Amino acid sequence: MDKLFKTKFGREIKDYLAITFGLVCYAFGWVAFMLPYQISTGGVTGISALIYYVTGIEIQVSYFVINVILMIFALKILGPKFCIKTLYAIPVLTLLLWFFQMALKDDAGNLPLLLGPGQEFMATVVGAGLLGFGIGIVFINNGSTGGTDIIAWIVNKYKDVSLGRMIMYGDIVIISSCYFVFHDWTRVLFGFCVLFVMSFVIDYVVNSNRQSVQFLIFSKKHEEIAETISRELHRGVTLLDGTGWYSKQNIKVVVVLAKKSQSLEIFRLVRDIDENAFISQSNVVGVYGEGFDKLKIKKKKA
């Protein structure tokens, strides 16, 4: 019991540390590249940025207020586990946005143009990359920055739809609203560039963490290999009957589906048991079931 508690506690601590790191990247991307160059994008942070450009109200203030309202709905739909980490992320991101503004502002109270004047496009690319990377890190650790992330998670809970794509659909209207603030379609285009770069980076970070591989292992020590993989890596193992065409001998084939991050461990484990084992590794697209992704298909009504 103590060991199980320590394992779960350690996993939660790692999640919160990773979420904090993602929030740092996200907040720095906004304050260092987006706000100084008056670039906006979708989401609650994008709405807060538009409010900041128009009224001067600092971005963290409106961000916090809007998310408090959205969290009321999230508590009912996404459950307490999701909301606990979101409730952690919202005030932390609020503080980080405030901290980076205080740290970067000059004596006149203005944010510096770190890339130099006239570098709006580079600021768009670099800032969007940091924003997407930060949100991706938060997502893969079961967290959220609130806002349209909550809407994306609600849809993703019931349908097998890309998180990045859902955020993109929900943010188009917000980005288009930039025109009414700046009366400049260039700013709107910059906003869409941020959106597409963010969506790409989010999907890359999230999907790279979920990539799976399939191993076919041919060895005379198949029982020992199967038992060790099951015991040490906690992965399901299947033994298939086969016949060597050249030798005409019956053989056992060890089949393992695992996360890509476990590939090196499996190779080392098999080589430690049988140096002469024949191993085939292939990437697989879509692994659903226990230990992998959930199959999200809406059942037809009878």
Short mmCIF file of the C-alpha atoms (twelve columns), coordinates in Angstrom:
data_MODEL
# 
_entry.id   MODEL 
# 
loop_
_atom_site.group_PDB 
_atom_site.id 
_atom_site.type_symbol 
_atom_site.label_atom_id 
_atom_site.label_alt_id 
_atom_site.label_comp_id 
_atom_site.label_asym_id 
_atom_site.label_seq_id 
_atom_site.Cartn_x 
_atom_site.Cartn_y 
_atom_site.Cartn_z 
_atom_site.pdbx_PDB_model_num 
ATOM 1   C CA . MET A 1   0.000   0.000   0.000   1 
ATOM 2   C CA . ASP A 2   2.795   2.407   0.909   1 
ATOM 3   C CA . LYS A 3   4.644   1.570   -2.306  1 
ATOM 4   C CA . LEU A 4   1.508   2.198   -4.399  1 
ATOM 5   C CA . PHE A 5   0.920   5.513   -2.608  1 
ATOM 6   C CA . LYS A 6   4.523   6.600   -3.164  1 
ATOM 7   C CA . THR A 7   4.283   5.686   -6.854  1 
ATOM 8   C CA . LYS A 8   1.084   7.673   -7.361  1 
ATOM 9   C CA . PHE A 9   2.382   10.587  -5.271  1 
ATOM 10  C CA . GLY A 10  5.632   10.696  -7.257  1 
ATOM 11  C CA . ARG A 11  3.682   10.622  -10.533 1 
ATOM 12  C CA . GLU A 12  1.503   13.526  -9.403  1 
ATOM 13  C CA . ILE A 13  4.548   15.576  -8.373  1 
ATOM 14  C CA . LYS A 14  6.127   14.993  -11.798 1 
ATOM 15  C CA . ASP A 15  2.868   16.075  -13.460 1 
ATOM 16  C CA . TYR A 16  2.743   19.331  -11.532 1 
ATOM 17  C CA . LEU A 17  6.414   20.098  -12.197 1 
ATOM 18  C CA . ALA A 18  5.913   19.460  -15.916 1 
ATOM 19  C CA . ILE A 19  2.740   21.572  -15.961 1 
ATOM 20  C CA . THR A 20  4.620   24.403  -14.266 1 
ATOM 21  C CA . PHE A 21  7.384   24.196  -16.873 1 
ATOM 22  C CA . GLY A 22  4.796   24.306  -19.664 1 
ATOM 23  C CA . LEU A 23  3.136   27.334  -18.096 1 
ATOM 24  C CA . VAL A 24  6.492   29.121  -17.865 1 
ATOM 25  C CA . CYS A 25  7.052   28.590  -21.611 1 
ATOM 26  C CA . TYR A 26  3.527   29.744  -22.395 1 
ATOM 27  C CA . ALA A 27  3.682   32.884  -20.246 1 
ATOM 28  C CA . PHE A 28  7.130   33.854  -21.524 1 
ATOM 29  C CA . GLY A 29  5.984   33.434  -25.125 1 
ATOM 30  C CA . TRP A 30  3.089   35.819  -24.538 1 
ATOM 31  C CA . VAL A 31  4.972   38.496  -22.639 1 
ATOM 32  C CA . ALA A 32  8.232   38.416  -24.594 1 
ATOM 33  C CA . PHE A 33  6.930   38.052  -28.161 1 
ATOM 34  C CA . MET A 34  3.172   38.478  -28.467 1 
ATOM 35  C CA . LEU A 35  2.314   41.525  -26.355 1 
ATOM 36  C CA . PRO A 36  5.254   43.771  -27.383 1 
ATOM 37  C CA . TYR A 37  4.473   43.260  -31.076 1 
ATOM 38  C CA . GLN A 38  0.688   43.554  -30.509 1 
ATOM 39  C CA . ILE A 39  -0.021  40.086  -31.848 1 
ATOM 40  C CA . SER A 40  -3.052  38.156  -30.679 1 
ATOM 41  C CA . THR A 41  -4.513  34.713  -31.151 1 
ATOM 42  C CA . GLY A 42  -7.478  32.685  -29.949 1 
ATOM 43  C CA . GLY A 43  -8.489  31.440  -26.555 1 
ATOM 44  C CA . VAL A 44  -9.156  33.297  -23.348 1 
ATOM 45  C CA . THR A 45  -5.599  34.619  -23.392 1 
ATOM 46  C CA . GLY A 46  -6.258  36.031  -26.860 1 
ATOM 47  C CA . ILE A 47  -9.427  37.743  -25.624 1 
ATOM 48  C CA . SER A 48  -7.467  39.105  -22.670 1 
ATOM 49  C CA . ALA A 49  -4.796  40.415  -25.034 1 
ATOM 50  C CA . LEU A 50  -7.425  42.272  -27.101 1 
ATOM 51  C CA . ILE A 51  -8.820  43.789  -23.908 1 
ATOM 52  C CA . TYR A 52  -5.272  44.822  -22.982 1 
ATOM 53  C CA . TYR A 53  -4.656  46.474  -26.371 1 
ATOM 54  C CA . VAL A 54  -7.919  48.427  -26.152 1 
ATOM 55  C CA . THR A 55  -8.193  49.344  -22.456 1 
ATOM 56  C CA . GLY A 56  -4.725  48.814  -21.016 1 
ATOM 57  C CA . ILE A 57  -6.071  46.338  -18.432 1 
ATOM 58  C CA . GLU A 58  -3.241  43.882  -17.855 1 
ATOM 59  C CA . ILE A 59  -3.729  40.524  -19.537 1 
ATOM 60  C CA . GLN A 60  -3.640  38.432  -16.367 1 
ATOM 61  C CA . VAL A 61  -6.609  40.249  -14.815 1 
ATOM 62  C CA . SER A 62  -9.189  39.480  -17.518 1 
ATOM 63  C CA . TYR A 63  -7.654  36.032  -18.057 1 
ATOM 64  C CA . PHE A 64  -8.292  35.120  -14.433 1 
ATOM 65  C CA . VAL A 65  -11.839 36.498  -14.309 1 
ATOM 66  C CA . ILE A 66  -13.000 34.734  -17.500 1 
ATOM 67  C CA . ASN A 67  -11.499 31.412  -16.416 1 
ATOM 68  C CA . VAL A 68  -13.252 31.517  -13.054 1 
ATOM 69  C CA . ILE A 69  -16.554 31.538  -14.950 1 
ATOM 70  C CA . LEU A 70  -15.518 28.695  -17.288 1 
ATOM 71  C CA . MET A 71  -14.318 26.539  -14.396 1 
ATOM 72  C CA . ILE A 72  -17.865 26.345  -13.050 1 
ATOM 73  C CA . PHE A 73  -18.828 24.355  -16.159 1 
ATOM 74  C CA . ALA A 74  -15.607 22.306  -16.162 1 
ATOM 75  C CA . LEU A 75  -16.192 21.038  -12.627 1 
ATOM 76  C CA . LYS A 76  -19.416 19.364  -13.707 1 
ATOM 77  C CA . ILE A 77  -18.262 17.894  -17.025 1 
ATOM 78  C CA . LEU A 78  -14.556 17.056  -16.767 1 
ATOM 79  C CA . GLY A 79  -14.520 15.925  -13.173 1 
ATOM 80  C CA . PRO A 80  -12.466 16.888  -10.125 1 
ATOM 81  C CA . LYS A 81  -9.170  15.289  -11.233 1 
ATOM 82  C CA . PHE A 82  -8.962  17.404  -14.394 1 
ATOM 83  C CA . CYS A 83  -10.216 20.499  -12.591 1 
ATOM 84  C CA . ILE A 84  -7.733  20.208  -9.731  1 
ATOM 85  C CA . LYS A 85  -4.819  20.578  -12.134 1 
ATOM 86  C CA . THR A 86  -6.641  23.290  -14.036 1 
ATOM 87  C CA . LEU A 87  -7.355  25.129  -10.797 1 
ATOM 88  C CA . TYR A 88  -3.625  24.922  -10.172 1 
ATOM 89  C CA . ALA A 89  -2.684  26.108  -13.673 1 
ATOM 90  C CA . ILE A 90  -4.958  29.167  -13.821 1 
ATOM 91  C CA . PRO A 91  -3.564  31.066  -10.784 1 
ATOM 92  C CA . VAL A 92  -0.001  29.969  -11.586 1 
ATOM 93  C CA . LEU A 93  -0.283  31.241  -15.168 1 
ATOM 94  C CA . THR A 94  -1.852  34.458  -13.851 1 
ATOM 95  C CA . LEU A 95  1.145   34.992  -11.574 1 
ATOM 96  C CA . LEU A 96  3.632   34.093  -14.330 1 
ATOM 97  C CA . LEU A 97  2.072   36.567  -16.762 1 
ATOM 98  C CA . TRP A 98  2.346   39.251  -14.089 1 
ATOM 99  C CA . PHE A 99  5.904   38.241  -13.149 1 
ATOM 100 C CA . PHE A 100 7.293   38.281  -16.702 1 
ATOM 101 C CA . GLN A 101 5.701   41.664  -17.393 1 
ATOM 102 C CA . MET A 102 7.253   43.134  -14.259 1 
ATOM 103 C CA . ALA A 103 10.623  41.553  -15.099 1 
ATOM 104 C CA . LEU A 104 10.757  42.648  -18.747 1 
ATOM 105 C CA . LYS A 105 9.213   46.135  -18.662 1 
ATOM 106 C CA . ASP A 106 11.614  49.055  -18.986 1 
ATOM 107 C CA . ASP A 107 11.634  52.197  -16.838 1 
ATOM 108 C CA . ALA A 108 8.843   53.707  -18.949 1 
ATOM 109 C CA . GLY A 109 6.642   50.649  -18.334 1 
ATOM 110 C CA . ASN A 110 6.909   49.325  -21.906 1 
ATOM 111 C CA . LEU A 111 7.727   45.779  -22.975 1 
ATOM 112 C CA . PRO A 112 10.910  45.651  -25.109 1 
ATOM 113 C CA . LEU A 113 11.004  44.445  -28.710 1 
ATOM 114 C CA . LEU A 114 13.441  41.594  -28.158 1 
ATOM 115 C CA . LEU A 115 13.746  40.801  -31.873 1 
ATOM 116 C CA . GLY A 116 14.025  44.444  -32.886 1 
ATOM 117 C CA . PRO A 117 11.489  46.732  -34.595 1 
ATOM 118 C CA . GLY A 118 9.591   45.475  -37.621 1 
ATOM 119 C CA . GLN A 119 10.023  41.783  -36.712 1 
ATOM 120 C CA . GLU A 120 6.351   40.948  -36.214 1 
ATOM 121 C CA . PHE A 121 6.519   37.797  -38.351 1 
ATOM 122 C CA . MET A 122 9.496   36.333  -36.484 1 
ATOM 123 C CA . ALA A 123 7.821   37.214  -33.197 1 
ATOM 124 C CA . THR A 124 4.734   35.380  -34.452 1 
ATOM 125 C CA . VAL A 125 6.677   32.205  -35.253 1 
ATOM 126 C CA . VAL A 126 8.833   32.165  -32.124 1 
ATOM 127 C CA . GLY A 127 5.980   33.160  -29.827 1 
ATOM 128 C CA . ALA A 128 3.568   30.626  -31.314 1 
ATOM 129 C CA . GLY A 129 6.187   27.901  -30.983 1 
ATOM 130 C CA . LEU A 130 6.605   28.648  -27.281 1 
ATOM 131 C CA . LEU A 131 2.849   28.836  -26.755 1 
ATOM 132 C CA . GLY A 132 2.206   25.524  -28.522 1 
ATOM 133 C CA . PHE A 133 5.077   23.772  -26.776 1 
ATOM 134 C CA . GLY A 134 3.919   25.015  -23.384 1 
ATOM 135 C CA . ILE A 135 0.298   23.965  -23.887 1 
ATOM 136 C CA . GLY A 136 1.403   20.584  -25.282 1 
ATOM 137 C CA . ILE A 137 3.454   19.897  -22.155 1 
ATOM 138 C CA . VAL A 138 0.469   20.847  -20.005 1 
ATOM 139 C CA . PHE A 139 -1.878  18.597  -22.013 1 
ATOM 140 C CA . ILE A 140 0.252   15.431  -21.865 1 
ATOM 141 C CA . ASN A 141 0.420   15.791  -18.089 1 
ATOM 142 C CA . ASN A 142 -3.382  15.890  -17.778 1 
ATOM 143 C CA . GLY A 143 -3.565  19.617  -17.188 1 
ATOM 144 C CA . SER A 144 -5.096  22.628  -18.875 1 
ATOM 145 C CA . THR A 145 -4.575  26.376  -18.983 1 
ATOM 146 C CA . GLY A 146 -8.337  26.847  -18.947 1 
ATOM 147 C CA . GLY A 147 -10.304 28.825  -21.511 1 
ATOM 148 C CA . THR A 148 -10.846 27.139  -24.863 1 
ATOM 149 C CA . ASP A 149 -8.585  24.312  -23.654 1 
ATOM 150 C CA . ILE A 150 -11.521 23.278  -21.463 1 
ATOM 151 C CA . ILE A 151 -13.846 23.226  -24.479 1 
ATOM 152 C CA . ALA A 152 -11.300 21.172  -26.451 1 
ATOM 153 C CA . TRP A 153 -10.968 18.633  -23.629 1 
ATOM 154 C CA . ILE A 154 -14.757 18.302  -23.324 1 
ATOM 155 C CA . VAL A 155 -15.071 17.419  -27.021 1 
ATOM 156 C CA . ASN A 156 -11.971 15.184  -26.906 1 
ATOM 157 C CA . LYS A 157 -13.522 13.292  -23.992 1 
ATOM 158 C CA . TYR A 158 -16.365 12.021  -26.179 1 
ATOM 159 C CA . LYS A 159 -14.885 12.050  -29.687 1 
ATOM 160 C CA . ASP A 160 -11.536 11.024  -31.153 1 
ATOM 161 C CA . VAL A 161 -10.730 14.525  -32.429 1 
ATOM 162 C CA . SER A 162 -7.337  16.237  -32.358 1 
ATOM 163 C CA . LEU A 163 -6.985  18.682  -29.471 1 
ATOM 164 C CA . GLY A 164 -5.089  21.157  -31.644 1 
ATOM 165 C CA . ARG A 165 -7.803  21.065  -34.291 1 
ATOM 166 C CA . MET A 166 -10.559 21.688  -31.760 1 
ATOM 167 C CA . ILE A 167 -8.721  24.709  -30.397 1 
ATOM 168 C CA . MET A 168 -8.274  25.998  -33.945 1 
ATOM 169 C CA . TYR A 169 -11.993 25.779  -34.736 1 
ATOM 170 C CA . GLY A 170 -12.955 27.498  -31.491 1 
ATOM 171 C CA . ASP A 171 -10.512 30.397  -31.930 1 
ATOM 172 C CA . ILE A 172 -11.217 31.569  -35.484 1 
ATOM 173 C CA . VAL A 173 -13.868 34.077  -34.394 1 
ATOM 174 C CA . ILE A 174 -11.603 35.526  -31.697 1 
ATOM 175 C CA . ILE A 175 -8.736  36.055  -34.127 1 
ATOM 176 C CA . SER A 176 -10.990 37.675  -36.707 1 
ATOM 177 C CA . SER A 177 -12.017 40.160  -34.024 1 
ATOM 178 C CA . CYS A 178 -8.488  41.618  -34.178 1 
ATOM 179 C CA . TYR A 179 -9.589  43.627  -37.200 1 
ATOM 180 C CA . PHE A 180 -12.046 45.664  -35.129 1 
ATOM 181 C CA . VAL A 181 -9.222  46.566  -32.734 1 
ATOM 182 C CA . PHE A 182 -6.396  47.403  -35.165 1 
ATOM 183 C CA . HIS A 183 -8.369  47.902  -38.435 1 
ATOM 184 C CA . ASP A 184 -5.489  46.065  -40.060 1 
ATOM 185 C CA . TRP A 185 -5.901  42.698  -41.811 1 
ATOM 186 C CA . THR A 186 -2.175  42.071  -41.364 1 
ATOM 187 C CA . ARG A 187 -2.751  41.653  -37.626 1 
ATOM 188 C CA . VAL A 188 -5.512  39.167  -38.352 1 
ATOM 189 C CA . LEU A 189 -3.167  37.164  -40.598 1 
ATOM 190 C CA . PHE A 190 -0.511  37.175  -37.868 1 
ATOM 191 C CA . GLY A 191 -3.137  35.840  -35.482 1 
ATOM 192 C CA . PHE A 192 -3.985  32.987  -37.838 1 
ATOM 193 C CA . CYS A 193 -0.277  32.210  -38.265 1 
ATOM 194 C CA . VAL A 194 0.008   31.913  -34.490 1 
ATOM 195 C CA . LEU A 195 -3.016  29.626  -34.447 1 
ATOM 196 C CA . PHE A 196 -1.703  27.237  -37.095 1 
ATOM 197 C CA . VAL A 197 1.811   27.071  -35.645 1 
ATOM 198 C CA . MET A 198 0.379   26.481  -32.172 1 
ATOM 199 C CA . SER A 199 -1.934  23.716  -33.414 1 
ATOM 200 C CA . PHE A 200 0.927   21.991  -35.219 1 
ATOM 201 C CA . VAL A 201 3.256   22.161  -32.222 1 
ATOM 202 C CA . ILE A 202 0.542   20.999  -29.798 1 
ATOM 203 C CA . ASP A 203 -0.293  17.988  -31.960 1 
ATOM 204 C CA . TYR A 204 3.393   17.170  -32.365 1 
ATOM 205 C CA . VAL A 205 4.061   17.285  -28.616 1 
ATOM 206 C CA . VAL A 206 0.905   15.346  -27.689 1 
ATOM 207 C CA . ASN A 207 1.148   12.709  -30.444 1 
ATOM 208 C CA . SER A 208 4.884   12.136  -30.034 1 
ATOM 209 C CA . ASN A 209 4.161   11.197  -26.434 1 
ATOM 210 C CA . ARG A 210 1.518   8.687   -27.570 1 
ATOM 211 C CA . GLN A 211 3.433   6.978   -30.365 1 
ATOM 212 C CA . SER A 212 3.356   3.221   -30.053 1 
ATOM 213 C CA . VAL A 213 5.446   0.393   -31.496 1 
ATOM 214 C CA . GLN A 214 4.964   -3.307  -32.114 1 
ATOM 215 C CA . PHE A 215 7.657   -5.902  -31.453 1 
ATOM 216 C CA . LEU A 216 7.878   -9.366  -32.964 1 
ATOM 217 C CA . ILE A 217 10.498  -11.339 -31.036 1 
ATOM 218 C CA . PHE A 218 11.760  -14.738 -32.213 1 
ATOM 219 C CA . SER A 219 13.720  -16.588 -29.554 1 
ATOM 220 C CA . LYS A 220 14.132  -20.042 -28.001 1 
ATOM 221 C CA . LYS A 221 13.889  -18.289 -24.633 1 
ATOM 222 C CA . HIS A 222 10.477  -16.893 -25.413 1 
ATOM 223 C CA . GLU A 223 8.978   -17.814 -22.041 1 
ATOM 224 C CA . GLU A 224 11.664  -15.970 -20.078 1 
ATOM 225 C CA . ILE A 225 11.421  -12.935 -22.372 1 
ATOM 226 C CA . ALA A 226 7.618   -12.817 -22.124 1 
ATOM 227 C CA . GLU A 227 7.671   -13.153 -18.339 1 
ATOM 228 C CA . THR A 228 10.337  -10.449 -17.891 1 
ATOM 229 C CA . ILE A 229 8.561   -7.949  -20.159 1 
ATOM 230 C CA . SER A 230 5.289   -8.545  -18.332 1 
ATOM 231 C CA . ARG A 231 6.850   -8.276  -14.876 1 
ATOM 232 C CA . GLU A 232 9.314   -5.410  -15.345 1 
ATOM 233 C CA . LEU A 233 7.674   -3.258  -18.035 1 
ATOM 234 C CA . HIS A 234 4.060   -4.059  -17.162 1 
ATOM 235 C CA . ARG A 235 3.173   -4.632  -20.792 1 
ATOM 236 C CA . GLY A 236 0.842   -7.307  -22.133 1 
ATOM 237 C CA . VAL A 237 2.558   -10.079 -24.085 1 
ATOM 238 C CA . THR A 238 1.064   -12.513 -26.611 1 
ATOM 239 C CA . LEU A 239 2.673   -15.749 -27.826 1 
ATOM 240 C CA . LEU A 240 1.835   -16.816 -31.372 1 
ATOM 241 C CA . ASP A 241 2.505   -20.224 -32.909 1 
ATOM 242 C CA . GLY A 242 4.687   -20.181 -35.991 1 
ATOM 243 C CA . THR A 243 6.636   -22.487 -38.281 1 
ATOM 244 C CA . GLY A 244 10.057  -21.731 -39.686 1 
ATOM 245 C CA . TRP A 245 9.766   -22.319 -43.418 1 
ATOM 246 C CA . TYR A 246 13.437  -23.178 -43.891 1 
ATOM 247 C CA . SER A 247 13.872  -25.344 -40.785 1 
ATOM 248 C CA . LYS A 248 10.277  -26.653 -40.744 1 
ATOM 249 C CA . GLN A 249 10.393  -26.340 -36.947 1 
ATOM 250 C CA . ASN A 250 7.646   -24.991 -34.729 1 
ATOM 251 C CA . ILE A 251 8.496   -21.699 -33.047 1 
ATOM 252 C CA . LYS A 252 6.893   -19.214 -30.666 1 
ATOM 253 C CA . VAL A 253 6.645   -15.547 -31.605 1 
ATOM 254 C CA . VAL A 254 6.493   -12.987 -28.792 1 
ATOM 255 C CA . VAL A 255 4.239   -10.051 -29.714 1 
ATOM 256 C CA . VAL A 256 4.438   -6.851  -27.649 1 
ATOM 257 C CA . LEU A 257 2.699   -3.498  -28.074 1 
ATOM 258 C CA . ALA A 258 4.410   -0.716  -26.138 1 
ATOM 259 C CA . LYS A 259 4.995   3.016   -25.992 1 
ATOM 260 C CA . LYS A 260 7.809   4.209   -28.242 1 
ATOM 261 C CA . SER A 261 9.636   5.533   -25.194 1 
ATOM 262 C CA . GLN A 262 9.946   1.930   -23.951 1 
ATOM 263 C CA . SER A 263 11.664  0.658   -27.104 1 
ATOM 264 C CA . LEU A 264 15.210  0.898   -25.756 1 
ATOM 265 C CA . GLU A 265 14.217  -0.900  -22.548 1 
ATOM 266 C CA . ILE A 266 12.702  -3.773  -24.524 1 
ATOM 267 C CA . PHE A 267 15.771  -4.118  -26.753 1 
ATOM 268 C CA . ARG A 268 18.086  -4.193  -23.763 1 
ATOM 269 C CA . LEU A 269 15.897  -6.654  -21.896 1 
ATOM 270 C CA . VAL A 270 15.735  -9.092  -24.818 1 
ATOM 271 C CA . ARG A 271 19.467  -8.857  -25.526 1 
ATOM 272 C CA . ASP A 272 20.272  -9.539  -21.864 1 
ATOM 273 C CA . ILE A 273 18.248  -12.756 -22.031 1 
ATOM 274 C CA . ASP A 274 19.096  -13.947 -25.547 1 
ATOM 275 C CA . GLU A 275 21.791  -12.287 -27.665 1 
ATOM 276 C CA . ASN A 276 20.741  -14.384 -30.672 1 
ATOM 277 C CA . ALA A 277 17.102  -13.297 -30.586 1 
ATOM 278 C CA . PHE A 278 15.616  -11.941 -33.816 1 
ATOM 279 C CA . ILE A 279 13.632  -8.737  -33.219 1 
ATOM 280 C CA . SER A 280 11.362  -6.831  -35.549 1 
ATOM 281 C CA . GLN A 281 10.120  -3.375  -34.522 1 
ATOM 282 C CA . SER A 282 7.474   -1.393  -36.404 1 
ATOM 283 C CA . ASN A 283 5.526   1.787   -35.741 1 
ATOM 284 C CA . VAL A 284 1.792   1.386   -35.341 1 
ATOM 285 C CA . VAL A 285 -0.933  3.970   -35.838 1 
ATOM 286 C CA . GLY A 286 -3.752  3.911   -33.326 1 
ATOM 287 C CA . VAL A 287 -3.454  1.516   -30.393 1 
ATOM 288 C CA . TYR A 288 -6.583  1.443   -28.275 1 
ATOM 289 C CA . GLY A 289 -7.368  -0.433  -25.091 1 
ATOM 290 C CA . GLU A 290 -5.990  -0.877  -21.617 1 
ATOM 291 C CA . GLY A 291 -2.662  0.908   -21.178 1 
ATOM 292 C CA . PHE A 292 -3.082  2.907   -24.392 1 
ATOM 293 C CA . ASP A 293 -5.625  5.398   -25.778 1 
ATOM 294 C CA . LYS A 294 -9.332  4.989   -25.160 1 
ATOM 295 C CA . LEU A 295 -11.518 4.105   -28.131 1 
ATOM 296 C CA . LYS A 296 -13.952 7.010   -28.509 1 
ATOM 297 C CA . ILE A 297 -16.779 5.971   -30.829 1 
ATOM 298 C CA . LYS A 298 -20.329 7.053   -30.309 1 
ATOM 299 C CA . LYS A 299 -22.611 4.035   -30.008 1 
ATOM 300 C CA . LYS A 300 -25.552 3.841   -32.389 1 
ATOM 301 C CA . LYS A 301 -28.955 3.899   -30.808 1 
ATOM 302 C CA . ALA A 302 -31.007 0.768   -31.370 1 
# 
